[in-house]
Amino acid sequence: MTTTRLLLASAIPVLLRATPARADHGGPLASAPLSALATALIAGGLAFVAVLLLALVWRLMTGSGRDPE
C-alpha cells in the first residue's frame, strides 16, 4: 500500500508538469493588433461605462431617494 502511494505521489508531478502547446491554432488573439496599453485603456473604459450603467439602473429601480415633505 505504501509503495503504491509513493508511486502515485511521484507520478502526479510528472503528469501535471507544464509543457508547451503542440500546435498554435491561431484565432483572433494569435497576433494581437493592439498594444497592451491600448487594450488596458479599452478595458478600463468599458468597465467605467458598465459601472455608470449599473448606477443608472440602480437609481431608476430604487427611485430618486428623496422623500417629499
C-alpha positions as CSV (number, residue, x, y, z in Angstrom):
1,M,0.0,0.0,0.0
2,T,2.8,2.4,0.9
3,T,4.7,1.6,-2.3
4,T,1.6,2.3,-4.4
5,R,1.1,5.7,-2.7
6,L,4.7,6.6,-3.2
7,L,4.5,5.7,-6.9
8,L,1.3,7.7,-7.3
9,A,2.8,10.7,-5.4
10,S,5.9,10.6,-7.7
11,A,3.8,10.2,-10.9
12,I,1.4,13.1,-10.3
13,P,4.0,15.9,-10.7
14,V,5.3,14.3,-13.9
15,L,1.8,14.2,-15.3
16,L,0.9,17.7,-14.3
17,R,4.1,19.5,-15.4
18,A,3.8,22.4,-17.7
19,T,4.5,21.6,-21.3
20,P,4.5,23.9,-24.4
21,A,1.5,23.7,-26.7
22,R,1.8,21.2,-29.5
23,A,0.1,23.5,-32.0
24,D,-0.8,27.1,-32.4
25,H,-4.3,27.3,-33.6
26,G,-4.3,31.0,-34.3
27,G,-7.6,32.8,-33.9
28,P,-8.3,36.4,-33.1
29,L,-5.8,36.6,-30.2
30,A,-2.9,34.9,-32.0
31,S,-1.4,38.2,-33.1
32,A,-2.9,41.0,-31.1
33,P,-3.3,44.1,-33.2
34,L,-3.3,46.4,-30.2
35,S,-0.6,47.3,-27.8
36,A,-1.0,46.4,-24.1
37,L,-1.7,50.0,-23.2
38,A,-4.5,50.3,-25.7
39,T,-6.0,47.1,-24.6
40,A,-5.9,48.2,-20.9
41,L,-7.4,51.6,-21.8
42,I,-10.3,50.0,-23.7
43,A,-10.9,47.5,-20.9
44,G,-10.9,50.3,-18.3
45,G,-13.3,52.4,-20.4
46,L,-15.7,49.5,-20.8
47,A,-15.6,48.8,-17.0
48,F,-16.3,52.5,-16.3
49,V,-19.3,52.5,-18.7
50,A,-20.6,49.3,-17.1
51,V,-20.4,51.0,-13.6
52,L,-22.2,54.0,-14.9
53,L,-25.0,51.9,-16.4
54,L,-25.3,49.9,-13.2
55,A,-25.6,53.1,-11.2
56,L,-28.3,54.4,-13.7
57,V,-30.3,51.2,-13.4
58,W,-29.9,51.2,-9.6
59,R,-31.2,54.8,-9.4
60,L,-34.1,54.1,-11.7
61,M,-35.1,51.0,-9.8
62,T,-34.9,52.4,-6.3
63,G,-36.4,55.8,-7.1
64,S,-35.0,59.2,-6.6
65,G,-34.2,58.6,-2.9
66,R,-35.9,61.8,-1.7
67,D,-39.0,61.9,0.4
68,P,-41.4,64.7,-0.4
69,E,-42.4,66.6,2.6
